[in-house]
């Protein structure tokens, strides 16, 4: 059973930064891509950032220029560096990973709250 464990969420003031981590229970080269999604209350889950096996990245329009996704293959971990946070970034952030011919695996989520 593949597991993804997120950490790093919390409460931060507008303009602040947070670093989210997603640790996988298997070698992350097994995944075609990994990514971060978020879901705010009353809203649909939306893409935040993706990173592929060959380190190509893709970002949601609302986070471009502020968030950076990266991976550490030696630690089987994907990161999301979030800078210049805004109140509208408040959501539960989920890590996702996709293996070939498999459905996505999801983490349990970590809460990010941006408020003064």
Buried (B, 14 or more C-beta within 10 A) or exposed (E): EEEBBBBBBEEBEEEBEBBBBBBBEBEBEBBBBBBBBBBBEEEEBBBBBBBBBEEEBBBBEBBEEBBBBBBEEEEBBBBBBBBEBEEEBBBBBBBBBBBEEEEBBBBEBBEBBBEE
